């Protein structure tokens, strides 16, 4: 029986044109640039324009990933889209992206695991490809978190921004792929901690969209330990060690979390890909946006072992190791 692996063919990202700096936010709530930077590492974030939707962002990132891969929409037969801010309650935003790209075959669906959504979506697409059920997948993380923020809550509104990132995964025979492909994946959730990070609205409860709420210090405490444990589990699955990792591309939630996880794992600071300063926490979009930045500037090269990880509402967390 032929064994398949999922190989990264291309990466793309998109950030809305509108930029909101810390100085801009300081005019809205009682905060300062120095306070935000010291506690989060964030200096600015991008905000979707009026009428600019999550599917718009996702479509642009997806097209850039296709361009990077040298492929066209006709080459795609699966779209797995991670988002907590869909265009509509239904249909799935992935199907809207599918239509905007002109794809008329295969399947497209959304996956909701909040900030860890891209890791979960990557795992989901990998399973479909590895079983030989699809040939090429667009894995997209796209968010318009600005639409669910309480802009009077300075503890949350300073953290988040809008954006999208995408990766093209291709099914290849293991014998031909060599050492490339997804090497290990670890996923976890624990609903006992749902009240630490959530949105206080929804169709079945309040019939409203609601606003994001977070107990920041508790999320930080859980993030470092749970992410570190997940990374070690992925490494064991792949029979690899921390020293084998070339690049650490984490969810861009907070610079202090990024640094704390790297320190816990014994990863060199120079191996961390950090873009949190330039776009803040873009939830499911943050990993592919950071990966796109590192590929575009030449840091991440073919053959490198890349570690991705995230934690988000649920709580949901996970990690993956990819030989690009």
Kinemage of the C-alpha trace (Angstrom):
@kinemage 1
@onewidth
@group {chain A} dominant
@subgroup {mainchain}
@vectorlist {calphas} color= white
{ca unk a 1} P 0.000 0.000 0.000
{ca unk a 2} L 1.351 3.446 -0.986
{ca unk a 3} L 2.188 5.683 1.966
{ca unk a 4} L 1.611 9.419 1.573
{ca unk a 5} L 2.909 12.494 3.386
{ca unk a 6} L 1.765 16.123 3.330
{ca unk a 7} L 4.393 18.473 1.921
{ca unk a 8} L 4.357 22.296 2.042
{ca unk a 9} L 4.320 23.685 -1.498
{ca unk a 10} L 3.708 27.385 -0.791
{ca unk a 11} L 2.941 29.937 1.903
{ca unk a 12} L 1.130 33.273 1.687
{ca unk a 13} L -0.118 36.024 3.974
{ca unk a 14} L -2.282 39.128 3.857
{ca unk a 15} L -2.730 42.039 6.260
{ca unk a 16} L -5.358 44.761 5.818
{ca unk a 17} L -4.081 48.203 4.840
{ca unk a 18} L -5.390 50.053 7.887
{ca unk a 19} L -2.871 50.175 10.735
{ca unk a 20} L -3.741 50.919 14.371
{ca unk a 21} L -0.720 51.856 16.465
{ca unk a 22} L -0.366 51.811 20.225
{ca unk a 23} L -0.511 55.605 20.143
{ca unk a 24} L -3.857 55.377 18.349
{ca unk a 25} L -5.250 53.039 20.996
{ca unk a 26} L -3.956 55.327 23.768
{ca unk a 27} L -6.424 57.918 22.462
{ca unk a 28} L -9.278 55.428 22.907
{ca unk a 29} L -8.557 53.856 26.324
{ca unk a 30} L -6.372 54.602 29.337
{ca unk a 31} L -3.065 53.091 28.223
{ca unk a 32} L 0.287 54.045 26.714
{ca unk a 33} L 2.611 52.747 24.028
{ca unk a 34} L 5.210 51.956 26.711
{ca unk a 35} L 2.697 49.943 28.768
{ca unk a 36} L 1.505 47.869 25.801
{ca unk a 37} L 4.994 47.246 24.431
{ca unk a 38} L 6.456 46.233 27.785
{ca unk a 39} L 3.713 43.724 28.546
{ca unk a 40} L 2.992 42.291 25.109
{ca unk a 41} L 5.705 43.280 22.629
{ca unk a 42} L 2.980 44.613 20.311
{ca unk a 43} L 3.524 47.963 18.585
{ca unk a 44} L 0.767 47.965 15.977
{ca unk a 45} L -1.990 45.840 14.500
{ca unk a 46} L -3.945 45.807 11.222
{ca unk a 47} L -7.702 46.376 11.069
{ca unk a 48} L -10.028 45.233 8.286
{ca unk a 49} L -11.697 48.042 6.362
{ca unk a 50} L -15.457 48.572 6.455
{ca unk a 51} L -16.955 45.879 4.278
{ca unk a 52} L -13.739 43.827 4.237
{ca unk a 53} L -14.612 40.341 5.459
{ca unk a 54} L -12.761 37.319 6.782
{ca unk a 55} L -13.295 35.598 3.423
{ca unk a 56} L -11.729 38.582 1.635
{ca unk a 57} L -8.607 38.301 3.786
{ca unk a 58} L -8.493 34.524 3.444
{ca unk a 59} L -8.894 34.637 -0.328
{ca unk a 60} L -5.974 37.061 -0.743
{ca unk a 61} L -3.696 34.976 1.493
{ca unk a 62} L -4.720 31.802 -0.329
{ca unk a 63} L -3.976 33.299 -3.747
{ca unk a 64} L -0.525 34.377 -2.561
{ca unk a 65} L 0.155 30.861 -1.271
{ca unk a 66} L -0.902 29.445 -4.632
{ca unk a 67} L 1.366 31.908 -6.432
{ca unk a 68} L 4.276 30.911 -4.198
{ca unk a 69} L 3.600 27.252 -4.989
{ca unk a 70} L 3.360 27.890 -8.721
{ca unk a 71} L -0.177 26.489 -8.719
{ca unk a 72} L -3.656 27.678 -9.706
{ca unk a 73} L -6.992 27.307 -7.920
{ca unk a 74} L -7.786 24.415 -10.273
{ca unk a 75} L -5.019 22.436 -8.550
{ca unk a 76} L -6.825 22.536 -5.184
{ca unk a 77} L -9.437 19.989 -4.107
{ca unk a 78} L -9.618 20.690 -0.354
{ca unk a 79} L -9.889 23.858 1.734
{ca unk a 80} L -9.734 23.711 5.529
{ca unk a 81} L -10.231 27.158 6.990
{ca unk a 82} L -9.530 27.992 10.629
{ca unk a 83} L -11.499 30.978 11.878
{ca unk a 84} L -13.397 32.145 14.934
{ca unk a 85} L -14.801 35.150 13.045
{ca unk a 86} L -16.689 33.721 10.051
{ca unk a 87} L -18.509 35.865 7.511
{ca unk a 88} L -21.813 34.249 8.482
{ca unk a 89} L -23.109 31.725 10.992
{ca unk a 90} L -23.400 29.584 7.867
{ca unk a 91} L -22.430 28.732 5.188
{ca unk a 92} L -18.823 27.967 6.031
{ca unk a 93} L -16.477 30.822 5.161
{ca unk a 94} L -14.272 28.261 3.421
{ca unk a 95} L -16.983 27.731 0.825
{ca unk a 96} L -17.077 31.481 0.182
{ca unk a 97} L -13.309 31.474 -0.324
{ca unk a 98} L -13.708 28.446 -2.585
{ca unk a 99} L -16.185 30.407 -4.719
{ca unk a 100} L -14.057 33.564 -4.787
{ca unk a 101} L -11.096 31.506 -6.017
{ca unk a 102} L -13.264 29.911 -8.689
{ca unk a 103} L -12.866 26.359 -7.370
{ca unk a 104} L -15.782 24.098 -8.293
{ca unk a 105} L -14.541 20.698 -7.148
{ca unk a 106} L -13.561 19.009 -3.934
{ca unk a 107} L -14.611 20.119 -0.456
{ca unk a 108} L -14.285 23.185 1.733
{ca unk a 109} L -15.187 23.615 5.399
{ca unk a 110} L -14.416 25.701 8.487
{ca unk a 111} L -12.699 24.544 11.648
{ca unk a 112} L -13.076 26.401 14.941
{ca unk a 113} L -10.328 26.066 17.539
{ca unk a 114} L -9.749 29.813 18.020
{ca unk a 115} L -6.055 30.753 18.252
{ca unk a 116} L -4.946 27.137 17.860
{ca unk a 117} L -7.148 26.752 14.789
{ca unk a 118} L -4.326 26.702 12.254
{ca unk a 119} L -2.593 23.802 14.035
{ca unk a 120} L -5.883 21.865 14.166
{ca unk a 121} L -6.611 22.690 10.508
{ca unk a 122} L -3.144 21.531 9.472
{ca unk a 123} L -3.686 18.250 11.315
{ca unk a 124} L -7.094 17.795 9.684
{ca unk a 125} L -5.829 18.434 6.148
{ca unk a 126} L -2.848 16.175 6.776
{ca unk a 127} L -5.142 13.293 7.696
{ca unk a 128} L -7.175 13.686 4.491
{ca unk a 129} L -4.048 13.883 2.344
{ca unk a 130} L -2.188 11.066 4.064
{ca unk a 131} L -5.186 8.759 3.510
{ca unk a 132} L -5.096 9.595 -0.202
{ca unk a 133} L -8.568 11.174 -0.163
{ca unk a 134} L -7.453 14.548 -1.576
{ca unk a 135} L -4.462 15.712 -3.584
{ca unk a 136} L -3.796 19.325 -2.588
{ca unk a 137} L -5.177 21.401 0.262
{ca unk a 138} L -5.319 25.059 1.127
{ca unk a 139} L -5.002 25.400 4.888
{ca unk a 140} L -6.098 28.918 5.800
{ca unk a 141} L -6.156 30.871 9.039
{ca unk a 142} L -8.150 34.101 8.721
{ca unk a 143} L -9.635 36.436 11.306
{ca unk a 144} L -11.356 39.792 11.731
{ca unk a 145} L -11.059 39.898 15.509
{ca unk a 146} L -11.587 43.667 15.496
{ca unk a 147} L -15.288 42.878 14.994
{ca unk a 148} L -15.618 41.036 18.329
{ca unk a 149} L -13.481 43.288 20.541
{ca unk a 150} L -14.828 45.514 23.283
{ca unk a 151} L -12.892 48.668 22.389
{ca unk a 152} L -13.452 50.054 25.890
{ca unk a 153} L -11.675 47.074 27.508
{ca unk a 154} L -7.992 47.979 27.553
{ca unk a 155} L -6.965 44.515 28.738
{ca unk a 156} L -8.086 42.927 25.451
{ca unk a 157} L -8.432 45.575 22.744
{ca unk a 158} L -4.670 46.233 22.711
{ca unk a 159} L -3.855 42.602 21.913
{ca unk a 160} L -5.671 41.635 18.749
{ca unk a 161} L -5.659 42.453 15.058
{ca unk a 162} L -6.943 41.201 11.717
{ca unk a 163} L -5.155 39.185 9.044
{ca unk a 164} L -4.905 35.929 7.131
{ca unk a 165} L -2.297 33.357 6.217
{ca unk a 166} L -2.387 30.209 4.107
{ca unk a 167} L -0.325 27.159 3.277
{ca unk a 168} L -0.637 24.814 0.302
{ca unk a 169} L -0.158 21.191 1.329
{ca unk a 170} L 0.380 18.531 -1.328
{ca unk a 171} L 0.037 14.770 -1.070
{ca unk a 172} L 3.268 13.059 -2.080
{ca unk a 173} L 4.449 9.491 -1.905
{ca unk a 174} L 6.727 9.128 1.091
{ca unk a 175} L 9.444 7.512 -1.022
{ca unk a 176} L 9.527 10.539 -3.350
{ca unk a 177} L 9.117 13.219 -0.666
{ca unk a 178} L 12.274 12.149 1.134
{ca unk a 179} L 12.416 13.673 4.599
{ca unk a 180} L 9.992 16.489 3.793
{ca unk a 181} L 6.486 16.730 5.190
{ca unk a 182} L 4.590 16.796 8.462
{ca unk a 183} L 6.559 14.754 10.999
{ca unk a 184} L 4.488 14.925 14.169
{ca unk a 185} L 1.290 16.504 15.501
{ca unk a 186} L -0.158 16.790 19.002
{ca unk a 187} L -3.617 18.249 19.771
{ca unk a 188} L -5.385 18.807 23.089
{ca unk a 189} L -8.440 20.530 24.532
{ca unk a 190} L -9.821 20.921 28.039
{ca unk a 191} L -13.236 22.544 28.434
{ca unk a 192} L -12.773 23.054 32.162
{ca unk a 193} L -10.911 26.260 31.292
{ca unk a 194} L -13.440 27.714 28.832
{ca unk a 195} L -14.146 30.751 31.027
{ca unk a 196} L -10.538 31.939 30.790
{ca unk a 197} L -10.919 32.989 27.144
{ca unk a 198} L -14.285 33.192 25.412
{ca unk a 199} L -16.815 35.376 23.585
{ca unk a 200} L -19.887 36.297 25.610
{ca unk a 201} L -22.382 35.788 22.790
{ca unk a 202} L -23.594 33.327 20.199
{ca unk a 203} L -26.634 32.176 18.203
{ca unk a 204} L -27.762 29.583 20.755
{ca unk a 205} L -27.177 31.642 23.910
{ca unk a 206} L -27.647 35.379 23.408
{ca unk a 207} L -28.501 35.575 19.693
{ca unk a 208} L -25.750 38.195 19.434
{ca unk a 209} L -22.151 38.169 18.242
{ca unk a 210} L -20.783 39.154 21.668
{ca unk a 211} L -17.353 40.396 22.722
{ca unk a 212} L -14.095 38.678 23.578
{ca unk a 213} L -13.389 38.201 27.292
{ca unk a 214} L -10.150 36.956 28.795
{ca unk a 215} L -8.489 36.290 32.143
{ca unk a 216} L -5.041 37.159 30.856
{ca unk a 217} L -2.821 36.102 33.745
{ca unk a 218} L -4.454 32.663 33.900
{ca unk a 219} L -4.147 32.141 30.153
{ca unk a 220} L -0.442 33.007 30.397
{ca unk a 221} L 0.056 30.514 33.220
{ca unk a 222} L -1.579 27.671 31.305
{ca unk a 223} L -0.005 28.609 27.956
{ca unk a 224} L 3.635 28.094 28.870
{ca unk a 225} L 3.199 24.685 30.479
{ca unk a 226} L 0.642 23.226 28.096
{ca unk a 227} L 2.423 24.373 24.945
{ca unk a 228} L 5.758 23.018 26.172
{ca unk a 229} L 4.214 19.629 26.954
{ca unk a 230} L 2.586 19.526 23.506
{ca unk a 231} L 5.843 20.313 21.725
{ca unk a 232} L 7.645 17.525 23.562
{ca unk a 233} L 4.839 15.116 22.623
{ca unk a 234} L 5.186 16.035 18.926
{ca unk a 235} L 8.947 15.551 19.139
{ca unk a 236} L 8.554 12.095 20.702
{ca unk a 237} L 6.079 11.132 17.983
{ca unk a 238} L 8.600 12.132 15.302
{ca unk a 239} L 11.565 10.628 17.176
{ca unk a 240} L 13.264 14.026 17.189
{ca unk a 241} L 14.806 16.282 19.846
{ca unk a 242} L 14.564 19.994 20.627
{ca unk a 243} L 18.038 20.499 19.172
{ca unk a 244} L 16.764 19.245 15.806
{ca unk a 245} L 14.410 22.228 15.460
{ca unk a 246} L 15.639 24.881 13.040
{ca unk a 247} L 12.827 27.409 13.498
{ca unk a 248} L 10.205 28.001 16.164
{ca unk a 249} L 7.124 29.619 14.550
{ca unk a 250} L 4.633 30.041 17.392
{ca unk a 251} L 1.206 31.592 17.643
{ca unk a 252} L 1.894 35.310 17.981
{ca unk a 253} L -0.077 35.983 21.153
{ca unk a 254} L 2.355 37.830 23.366
{ca unk a 255} L 6.134 38.193 23.200
{ca unk a 256} L 6.474 37.149 26.837
{ca unk a 257} L 4.702 33.832 26.109
{ca unk a 258} L 6.889 33.222 23.045
{ca unk a 259} L 10.067 33.805 25.022
{ca unk a 260} L 8.899 31.836 28.061
{ca unk a 261} L 8.023 28.758 25.987
{ca unk a 262} L 11.346 28.926 24.136
{ca unk a 263} L 13.195 29.191 27.446
{ca unk a 264} L 11.253 26.270 28.935
{ca unk a 265} L 12.134 24.118 25.917
{ca unk a 266} L 15.742 25.261 25.765
{ca unk a 267} L 15.350 26.837 22.317
{ca unk a 268} L 17.759 29.569 21.306
{ca unk a 269} L 16.196 33.045 21.076
{ca unk a 270} L 17.576 33.363 17.557
{ca unk a 271} L 15.408 30.476 16.371
{ca unk a 272} L 12.151 32.232 17.289
{ca unk a 273} L 10.172 33.788 14.448
{ca unk a 274} L 8.347 36.696 16.060
{ca unk a 275} L 6.002 39.009 14.174
{ca unk a 276} L 3.807 39.945 17.133
{ca unk a 277} L 5.179 43.508 17.171
{ca unk a 278} L 3.863 44.241 13.698
{ca unk a 279} L 0.408 42.664 13.731
{ca unk a 280} L -0.447 41.615 17.288
{ca unk a 281} L -2.517 38.525 17.985
{ca unk a 282} L -4.341 37.565 14.793
{ca unk a 283} L -5.621 34.311 16.305
{ca unk a 284} L -5.723 31.472 13.734
{ca unk a 285} L -3.917 33.666 11.182
{ca unk a 286} L -0.827 34.350 13.262
{ca unk a 287} L 1.189 31.166 12.584
{ca unk a 288} L 0.887 31.224 8.778
{ca unk a 289} L 1.534 34.987 8.776
{ca unk a 290} L 4.749 34.460 10.753
{ca unk a 291} L 5.748 31.512 8.581
{ca unk a 292} L 5.154 33.565 5.440
{ca unk a 293} L 7.348 36.364 6.802
{ca unk a 294} L 10.175 33.941 7.594
{ca unk a 295} L 9.972 32.209 4.209
{ca unk a 296} L 9.785 35.521 2.350
{ca unk a 297} L 12.874 36.977 4.032
{ca unk a 298} L 14.880 33.793 3.507
{ca unk a 299} L 15.187 32.601 7.083
{ca unk a 300} L 13.156 29.421 6.582
{ca unk a 301} L 14.622 27.372 3.743
{ca unk a 302} L 13.777 24.074 2.096
{ca unk a 303} L 14.765 21.201 4.360
{ca unk a 304} L 14.427 23.155 7.617
{ca unk a 305} L 12.529 21.596 10.519
{ca unk a 306} L 9.838 24.032 11.638
{ca unk a 307} L 7.926 23.830 14.909
{ca unk a 308} L 4.490 25.477 15.083
{ca unk a 309} L 2.371 25.721 18.220
{ca unk a 310} L -0.590 27.589 19.681
{ca unk a 311} L -3.066 27.806 22.531
{ca unk a 312} L -6.480 29.430 22.452
{ca unk a 313} L -9.993 29.466 23.811
{ca unk a 314} L -11.424 26.149 24.836
{ca unk a 315} L -8.790 25.795 26.119
{ca unk a 316} L -7.404 24.232 22.948
{ca unk a 317} L -3.728 23.805 22.211
{ca unk a 318} L -1.384 21.865 19.988
{ca unk a 319} L 1.838 21.684 18.023
{ca unk a 320} L 3.213 20.303 14.781
{ca unk a 321} L 6.635 19.577 13.318
{ca unk a 322} L 7.071 20.169 9.599
{ca unk a 323} L 10.117 19.554 7.416
{ca unk a 324} L 9.536 22.230 4.770
